[in-house]
Amino acid sequence: MQEQLPLNLSVGARSRQSYTAGEIYAEGSGLRFLGFLACLGLLTLYITDGLWPQVQMVLTGGFTPITAVAKSTLFLLVPMSVVSTRTYRATRLSGATLILVGVVSIETIMFLATSRYFAADIVNSLTGSYLPLILFGLVLSAPLAIKHRDLLWMGAAVFIACICVTALQYATDSSVLPTQSRDGTFAIQSLLFYDRTRAFSLFTSGLQAGLFYCISAAVGTSLVLMRGKWLVGCLLVLLSACGSYATLTRLTMIGLCASLTSVTILCNPRLAKLARVLPLVWTLIALLTVSIASQESRRSQSADISSTESLSQRQTSWHFYLNAYRSLDPSEMLFGSGMSEYAATDVPHRYRSAAPIPIDNAFLQILLHGGLLLLGGVVFYYLQAWRLLYRKANEERSVFCLAAAAVFSTTPILSMINDLPIPMFALFAIATMIVRENPDIQCIRSRPVQAGPLFAPVVARPDEMVGAWECD
């Protein structure tokens, strides 16, 4: 049984407590609804990132007026849940999130004071990659939770919709859905692969679609290895592999193979030592893969899925940006130049801070934007997130947590060949919201506090100990 917190625990002592995500939460219909909304928002706005824009275009005749507003509302769920329960969770990620907030704040002030970019340029470069990380850290600190079973049903519904659209796009070799909004705030990236249409489904690119199929493939493998559900699991892996191929994006196929390997390792207790260092393993494999592929890129110039032309282009851009970083003065090497992600010159509302050519490397992207200081903050954030998710997956052994940890461990290999994969961090946030459904593990039910500080700890009496959300 979980250790009880003393009733007179101070706010400062409370903040120093460290919990595994999902261990402590407050129960109540209002809080359950907030947890459901947070999970739904993370899933539809950051993972299936084209779903909400497509819905808006249907309802408004081609416009996407409230995408940014919908993301902003997620920030409101955190204070609402904390105030309503008068409690919060301090985890490994809390300190990393505060560090990231401090780094982003310092660099924002410096960019506003010294850079040639406008405030809108700086805000744009922050909202794309770094504010979402802060949001995910805040979600983890709030008592927001969702049942494992409910999450699997939600994910199944989204998967069915996505794979049906993917199949239709691949079979017809057409986009099927709108590829750009009328106001220019939404557009599909890298739509064509030579003369073929990438199956982007309900996402903003074939890459994002392929990352989603990495998740579903890992869940299918986890179902087979942990539950023995061969029919459902194998069907899910097969459909996910077909969906990944339909995106015509080699990186997603690499990610899918890596995710299947990781989930197999995580599901085997005998490989616990290897599982703990999976991010390091994939970092080394990424470096090796790029090295080998760079040699092959000089030989293969075919116009199909085996073509390495894009790798040659990446190597050219990496060399360009490495030289650009070396040319910065020492202060810019430390704090960055404020350059944001690449955007085509014909994109409406293109910001001045956009990179001139694709970067396709998250490490270089962060270095150019925020320098060594921001790169260190993001790497530290990722390592703390990995330690927390690995611990949760290893202790609970639930299907989704193991799959999420497996996919999240492949973030380094994805980051080496593309931009920072924000959906992977959203997946981490969703996985840490899952409450334990093991009847042998008990959680704390919140009760009204008669008096005391706003953030006084909510602690249960022994007779208030209950199973997680009326566990199955």
C-alpha positions as CSV (number, residue, x, y, z in Angstrom):
1,M,0.0,0.0,0.0
2,Q,1.2,3.5,-0.8
3,E,2.8,5.4,1.9
4,Q,0.6,8.1,3.5
5,L,1.6,11.7,3.6
6,P,1.3,13.4,7.0
7,L,-1.7,15.7,7.5
8,N,0.4,18.6,8.6
9,L,2.8,18.5,5.7
10,S,3.8,22.0,4.6
11,V,3.6,23.3,1.1
12,G,7.4,23.4,0.9
13,A,7.7,19.8,2.0
14,R,4.9,18.8,-0.3
15,S,6.8,20.3,-3.3
16,R,9.8,18.1,-2.4
17,Q,7.9,14.9,-2.6
18,S,8.6,12.8,-5.7
19,Y,5.9,10.6,-7.2
20,T,5.6,8.2,-10.1
21,A,3.1,9.7,-12.5
22,G,-0.3,8.2,-11.9
23,E,0.3,7.3,-8.3
24,I,-1.5,10.2,-6.7
25,Y,-4.6,11.9,-8.0
26,A,-7.9,13.2,-6.8
27,E,-11.1,11.6,-7.7
28,G,-14.3,13.3,-8.8
29,S,-16.5,13.6,-11.8
30,G,-15.3,17.2,-12.6
31,L,-11.7,16.2,-12.4
32,R,-12.3,13.1,-14.6
33,F,-13.8,15.3,-17.2
34,L,-10.8,17.7,-17.1
35,G,-8.5,14.7,-17.4
36,F,-10.5,13.4,-20.4
37,L,-10.4,16.9,-22.1
38,A,-6.6,17.2,-21.5
39,C,-6.0,13.7,-23.0
40,L,-8.3,14.4,-25.9
41,G,-6.6,17.8,-26.6
42,L,-3.1,16.3,-26.5
43,L,-4.2,13.5,-28.9
44,T,-6.0,15.6,-31.4
45,L,-3.9,18.8,-31.3
46,Y,-0.4,17.4,-31.1
47,I,-0.4,13.8,-32.3
48,T,-3.2,13.7,-34.9
49,D,-2.4,17.3,-35.6
50,G,-4.4,17.6,-38.8
51,L,-7.7,16.3,-37.4
52,W,-8.9,19.5,-35.8
53,P,-7.9,21.7,-38.8
54,Q,-9.8,19.4,-41.1
55,V,-12.9,19.6,-38.9
56,Q,-12.7,23.4,-38.9
57,M,-12.4,23.5,-42.7
58,V,-15.5,21.4,-43.1
59,L,-17.4,23.6,-40.6
60,T,-16.2,27.0,-41.8
61,G,-15.8,26.5,-45.6
62,G,-12.0,26.1,-45.6
63,F,-10.8,28.3,-42.7
64,T,-9.0,27.3,-39.5
65,P,-9.8,30.2,-37.1
66,I,-9.4,28.6,-33.7
67,T,-6.5,26.1,-33.8
68,A,-4.3,28.4,-31.7
69,V,-7.1,29.1,-29.3
70,A,-7.8,25.3,-28.8
71,K,-4.1,24.8,-27.8
72,S,-4.2,27.7,-25.4
73,T,-7.2,26.2,-23.6
74,L,-5.0,23.3,-22.6
75,F,-3.0,25.6,-20.4
76,L,-6.1,26.5,-18.5
77,L,-6.8,22.9,-17.6
78,V,-3.8,22.8,-15.3
79,P,-4.7,25.7,-12.9
80,M,-8.4,24.6,-13.0
81,S,-7.5,21.1,-11.8
82,V,-4.9,22.3,-9.2
83,V,-7.3,24.9,-7.7
84,S,-10.3,22.5,-7.7
85,T,-8.4,19.8,-5.9
86,R,-5.9,22.0,-3.9
87,T,-3.1,19.6,-4.7
88,Y,-0.4,19.1,-7.3
89,R,2.2,16.5,-8.1
90,A,6.0,17.0,-7.9
91,T,7.8,14.6,-10.2
92,R,11.2,14.3,-11.8
93,L,10.0,16.5,-14.6
94,S,9.0,19.4,-12.4
95,G,12.5,20.8,-12.0
96,A,13.3,20.2,-15.6
97,T,10.2,22.1,-16.6
98,L,11.1,25.0,-14.4
99,I,14.6,25.1,-15.8
100,L,13.2,25.1,-19.4
101,V,10.8,28.0,-18.4
102,G,13.7,30.0,-17.0
103,V,15.9,29.4,-20.1
104,V,13.1,30.3,-22.5
105,S,12.2,33.4,-20.5
106,I,15.8,34.6,-20.4
107,E,16.4,34.0,-24.1
108,T,13.1,35.7,-25.1
109,I,14.1,38.8,-23.2
110,M,17.6,38.7,-24.9
111,F,16.1,38.2,-28.3
112,L,13.7,41.1,-27.9
113,A,16.5,43.4,-26.8
114,T,19.3,42.4,-29.2
115,S,18.1,40.4,-32.2
116,R,16.9,41.7,-35.5
117,Y,13.7,39.8,-35.3
118,F,10.3,41.2,-34.4
119,A,8.4,40.0,-31.3
120,A,6.0,38.0,-33.5
121,D,9.1,36.2,-35.0
122,I,10.3,35.2,-31.6
123,V,6.9,34.1,-30.4
124,N,6.5,31.9,-33.5
125,S,9.8,30.2,-33.0
126,L,8.9,29.5,-29.3
127,T,5.4,28.2,-29.8
128,G,6.4,25.6,-32.4
129,S,8.7,23.5,-30.2
130,Y,9.4,24.8,-26.7
131,L,6.1,26.0,-25.3
132,P,4.5,22.6,-25.9
133,L,7.3,21.0,-23.8
134,I,6.4,23.4,-21.0
135,L,2.7,22.6,-21.4
136,F,3.4,18.8,-21.1
137,G,5.4,19.4,-17.9
138,L,2.6,21.4,-16.4
139,V,0.0,18.7,-17.3
140,L,2.1,16.2,-15.5
141,S,2.2,18.4,-12.4
142,A,-1.6,18.6,-12.3
143,P,-3.8,15.9,-10.9
144,L,-5.2,15.1,-14.3
145,A,-5.8,11.4,-15.1
146,I,-7.5,9.0,-17.5
147,K,-8.3,5.3,-17.2
148,H,-6.1,2.9,-19.3
149,R,-9.2,1.3,-20.8
150,D,-10.7,4.6,-21.8
151,L,-7.5,5.7,-23.5
152,L,-7.3,2.5,-25.5
153,W,-10.8,2.9,-26.8
154,M,-10.1,6.6,-27.7
155,G,-7.0,5.6,-29.5
156,A,-8.7,2.7,-31.3
157,A,-11.4,5.1,-32.7
158,V,-8.7,7.6,-33.9
159,F,-6.6,4.7,-35.4
160,I,-9.6,3.3,-37.4
161,A,-10.4,6.8,-38.8
162,C,-6.7,7.4,-39.7
163,I,-6.0,4.0,-41.3
164,C,-9.2,4.3,-43.4
165,V,-8.2,7.7,-44.8
166,T,-4.6,6.4,-45.4
167,A,-5.9,3.5,-47.4
168,L,-8.2,5.7,-49.5
169,Q,-5.3,8.2,-50.2
170,Y,-2.9,5.4,-51.1
171,A,-5.4,3.6,-53.3
172,T,-6.5,6.7,-55.2
173,D,-3.0,8.4,-55.2
174,S,-4.8,11.6,-54.3
175,S,-5.0,13.8,-51.2
176,V,-8.8,13.2,-50.7
177,L,-8.8,15.9,-48.0
178,P,-8.0,19.6,-48.4
179,T,-4.3,20.2,-48.3
180,Q,-4.4,23.9,-47.4
181,S,-6.8,26.2,-45.6
182,R,-8.1,29.3,-47.3
183,D,-6.6,31.6,-44.7
184,G,-3.1,30.0,-45.1
185,T,-2.8,29.0,-41.5
186,F,-2.8,25.3,-42.3
187,A,-1.0,23.4,-45.1
188,I,0.2,19.8,-45.7
189,Q,4.0,19.5,-45.7
190,S,5.9,17.5,-48.3
191,L,2.8,16.3,-50.1
192,L,4.5,14.6,-53.0
193,F,7.2,11.9,-53.1
194,Y,8.4,12.1,-56.7
195,D,5.1,11.5,-58.6
196,R,3.2,9.8,-55.8
197,T,1.0,11.4,-53.1
198,R,2.0,10.7,-49.6
199,A,-0.8,9.4,-47.4
200,F,-0.9,12.1,-44.8
201,S,-4.3,10.9,-43.4
202,L,-5.5,13.2,-40.6
203,F,-2.1,14.7,-40.0
204,T,-0.1,17.7,-41.3
205,S,2.4,15.5,-43.1
206,G,3.2,11.9,-44.0
207,L,5.9,12.0,-41.3
208,Q,3.4,12.8,-38.6
209,A,1.1,10.1,-39.8
210,G,4.0,7.6,-39.8
211,L,4.9,8.5,-36.2
212,F,1.3,7.8,-35.2
213,Y,1.6,4.3,-36.8
214,C,4.7,3.7,-34.7
215,I,2.6,4.1,-31.6
216,S,-0.2,1.8,-32.9
217,A,2.4,-0.8,-34.0
218,A,4.0,-0.7,-30.5
219,V,0.6,-1.1,-28.8
220,G,-0.1,-4.1,-31.0
221,T,3.2,-5.7,-30.1
222,S,2.6,-5.0,-26.5
223,L,-0.8,-6.7,-26.7
224,V,0.8,-9.8,-28.1
225,L,3.7,-10.0,-25.6
226,M,1.8,-8.9,-22.4
227,R,-1.7,-10.1,-23.0
228,G,-1.3,-12.9,-25.5
229,K,-3.9,-11.3,-27.9
230,W,-2.3,-12.5,-31.1
231,L,-5.1,-11.8,-33.5
232,V,-5.8,-8.2,-32.5
233,G,-2.1,-7.4,-31.9
234,C,-0.8,-8.9,-35.1
235,L,-3.6,-7.2,-37.1
236,L,-2.7,-3.9,-35.5
237,V,1.0,-4.3,-36.3
238,L,0.2,-5.3,-39.9
239,L,-2.1,-2.3,-40.5
240,S,0.3,0.0,-38.9
241,A,3.2,-1.2,-41.1
242,C,1.0,-0.8,-44.2
243,G,0.0,2.7,-43.0
244,S,3.7,3.6,-42.5
245,Y,4.6,2.4,-46.0
246,A,1.8,4.4,-47.5
247,T,3.3,7.7,-46.1
248,L,6.3,7.1,-48.4
249,T,8.5,8.5,-45.6
250,R,11.6,6.4,-44.9
251,L,12.2,8.0,-41.4
252,T,8.8,6.7,-40.2
253,M,9.7,3.2,-41.4
254,I,13.0,3.4,-39.4
255,G,11.0,4.7,-36.4
256,L,8.5,1.8,-36.7
257,C,11.3,-0.8,-36.7
258,A,13.0,0.9,-33.8
259,S,9.7,1.1,-31.9
260,L,9.0,-2.6,-32.4
261,T,12.5,-3.4,-31.2
262,S,12.2,-1.2,-28.1
263,V,8.8,-2.6,-27.0
264,T,10.1,-6.2,-27.4
265,I,13.0,-5.3,-25.1
266,L,10.8,-3.4,-22.6
267,C,8.4,-6.4,-22.4
268,N,11.2,-8.8,-21.5
269,P,12.2,-8.3,-17.8
270,R,15.6,-10.1,-18.5
271,L,16.6,-7.1,-20.7
272,A,15.9,-4.5,-18.0
273,K,19.5,-3.2,-18.1
274,L,19.3,-2.6,-21.9
275,A,15.9,-1.2,-21.6
276,R,17.0,1.5,-19.2
277,V,19.5,3.0,-21.7
278,L,17.4,2.6,-24.9
279,P,17.7,6.4,-25.8
280,L,21.5,6.1,-25.7
281,V,21.3,3.0,-27.9
282,W,19.2,4.7,-30.5
283,T,21.4,7.8,-30.4
284,L,24.4,5.6,-31.3
285,I,22.4,3.7,-33.9
286,A,21.3,7.0,-35.5
287,L,24.9,8.2,-35.8
288,L,25.9,4.8,-37.3
289,T,22.9,4.9,-39.7
290,V,23.7,8.4,-41.0
291,S,27.3,7.4,-41.5
292,I,26.5,4.3,-43.5
293,A,23.7,6.0,-45.5
294,S,26.0,8.8,-46.4
295,Q,28.3,6.3,-48.2
296,E,25.3,4.7,-50.0
297,S,23.9,8.1,-51.0
298,R,26.7,8.4,-53.5
299,R,25.6,5.2,-55.2
300,S,21.8,5.1,-55.1
301,Q,20.0,7.7,-57.2
302,S,16.7,5.8,-57.9
303,A,13.4,7.6,-57.9
304,D,11.5,5.3,-55.5
305,I,11.4,4.5,-51.8
306,S,15.0,3.3,-51.9
307,S,16.3,6.7,-53.1
308,T,18.9,8.4,-50.9
309,E,18.7,11.7,-52.6
310,S,17.0,13.3,-49.6
311,L,19.9,12.2,-47.4
312,S,22.3,13.9,-49.7
313,Q,20.2,17.1,-49.4
314,R,20.2,16.8,-45.7
315,Q,24.0,16.4,-45.5
316,T,24.3,19.6,-47.6
317,S,22.0,21.5,-45.2
318,W,23.7,20.1,-42.1
319,H,27.1,21.3,-43.4
320,F,25.6,24.7,-44.2
321,Y,24.1,25.1,-40.7
322,L,27.2,23.8,-38.9
323,N,29.2,26.4,-40.7
324,A,26.5,29.0,-39.7
325,Y,26.8,28.0,-36.1
326,R,30.6,28.1,-36.1
327,S,30.4,31.6,-37.5
328,L,28.4,32.9,-34.5
329,D,30.1,34.9,-31.8
330,P,30.6,33.3,-28.4
331,S,27.5,34.8,-26.8
332,E,25.3,33.6,-29.7
333,M,26.8,30.1,-29.5
334,L,25.6,30.1,-25.9
335,F,22.3,31.8,-26.2
336,G,21.5,31.2,-29.9
337,S,20.5,33.5,-32.8
338,G,16.7,33.1,-32.6
339,M,16.4,31.3,-35.9
340,S,13.2,29.2,-36.1
341,E,12.2,26.2,-38.2
342,Y,12.3,26.2,-42.0
343,A,9.3,27.6,-43.9
344,A,9.0,27.8,-47.6
345,T,9.2,31.3,-49.2
346,D,5.8,31.0,-50.7
347,V,4.0,30.2,-47.4
348,P,1.6,32.9,-46.3
349,H,2.5,34.8,-43.1
350,R,6.1,33.5,-43.3
351,Y,8.2,34.9,-40.4
352,R,11.6,36.6,-40.8
353,S,13.1,34.2,-38.3
354,A,12.4,31.1,-40.5
355,A,15.4,29.1,-41.6
356,P,16.3,29.7,-45.3
357,I,16.6,25.9,-46.1
358,P,15.4,22.8,-44.3
359,I,17.4,22.0,-41.2
360,D,16.1,18.4,-40.7
361,N,18.1,18.0,-37.5
362,A,16.6,18.8,-34.1
363,F,20.0,19.3,-32.4
364,L,21.1,21.8,-35.0
365,Q,17.7,23.5,-34.9
366,I,17.9,24.0,-31.1
367,L,21.5,25.2,-31.3
368,L,20.7,27.8,-33.9
369,H,17.7,29.0,-32.1
370,G,18.7,28.9,-28.4
371,G,22.3,27.9,-28.4
372,L,24.0,25.5,-26.0
373,L,21.9,26.8,-23.1
374,L,18.6,25.8,-24.6
375,L,20.0,22.5,-26.0
376,G,21.1,21.5,-22.6
377,G,17.7,22.4,-21.1
378,V,15.9,20.3,-23.7
379,V,18.2,17.3,-23.4
380,F,17.9,17.4,-19.6
381,Y,14.1,17.6,-20.0
382,Y,14.0,14.6,-22.2
383,L,16.2,12.5,-20.0
384,Q,14.0,13.3,-16.9
385,A,10.9,12.5,-19.0
386,W,12.5,9.2,-20.1
387,R,13.4,8.2,-16.5
388,L,9.9,8.9,-15.3
389,L,8.1,7.1,-18.1
390,Y,10.5,4.1,-18.0
391,R,9.9,3.8,-14.3
392,K,6.1,3.9,-14.8
393,A,6.1,1.4,-17.6
394,N,8.5,-0.9,-15.8
395,E,6.4,-0.9,-12.6
396,E,2.9,-1.0,-14.0
397,R,3.5,-3.2,-17.1
398,S,0.4,-1.8,-18.8
399,V,0.0,-2.2,-22.6
400,F,-0.1,1.5,-23.5
401,C,2.7,2.6,-21.1
402,L,5.1,0.0,-22.4
403,A,4.2,1.0,-26.0
404,A,4.6,4.7,-25.2
405,A,7.9,4.2,-23.5
406,A,9.2,2.2,-26.5
407,V,8.2,4.9,-29.0
408,F,9.5,7.7,-26.7
409,S,12.9,6.0,-26.5
410,T,13.3,6.4,-30.3
411,T,13.2,10.2,-30.0
412,P,17.0,10.6,-30.6
413,I,17.0,8.7,-33.9
414,L,14.0,10.8,-35.1
415,S,15.6,14.0,-34.0
416,M,18.8,13.2,-35.7
417,I,17.2,13.3,-39.2
418,N,14.3,15.7,-38.7
419,D,12.9,18.4,-36.5
420,L,12.1,17.9,-32.8
421,P,9.2,15.3,-32.8
422,I,6.7,17.1,-30.5
423,P,4.1,14.3,-30.9
424,M,6.6,12.0,-29.0
425,F,6.5,14.3,-26.0
426,A,2.7,14.6,-26.2
427,L,2.6,10.8,-26.1
428,F,4.8,10.9,-23.0
429,A,2.3,13.3,-21.3
430,I,-0.7,11.1,-22.2
431,A,1.1,8.0,-20.9
432,T,1.9,9.6,-17.6
433,M,-1.8,10.6,-17.1
434,I,-2.9,7.0,-17.0
435,V,-4.0,5.9,-13.6
436,R,-3.2,2.5,-12.2
437,E,-5.9,-0.1,-12.7
438,N,-4.3,-2.8,-10.7
439,P,-6.6,-3.8,-7.8
440,D,-3.6,-4.4,-5.7
441,I,-2.4,-0.8,-6.0
442,Q,-4.5,1.8,-4.2
443,C,-4.8,5.5,-4.8
444,I,-5.9,8.5,-2.8
445,R,-9.4,10.0,-3.0
446,S,-9.6,13.7,-2.4
447,R,-11.8,15.1,0.3
448,P,-12.8,18.7,1.1
449,V,-10.3,20.8,3.1
450,Q,-12.0,22.9,5.7
451,A,-9.2,25.4,6.1
452,G,-5.5,26.1,5.4
453,P,-3.4,27.3,2.5
454,L,-4.8,26.9,-1.0
455,F,-2.1,24.3,-1.9
456,A,-2.3,22.4,1.3
457,P,-1.9,18.6,0.6
458,V,-5.1,16.6,0.2
459,V,-4.6,13.4,2.2
460,A,-6.9,10.5,2.7
461,R,-7.8,8.7,5.9
462,P,-7.3,4.9,5.8
463,D,-11.1,4.4,5.2
464,E,-10.9,6.6,2.1
465,M,-8.4,4.4,0.3
466,V,-10.0,3.2,-3.0
467,G,-8.9,1.4,-6.2
468,A,-8.0,3.5,-9.1
469,W,-11.2,4.9,-10.7
470,E,-13.1,1.9,-9.5
471,C,-10.5,-0.4,-11.1
472,D,-11.5,-3.2,-13.4
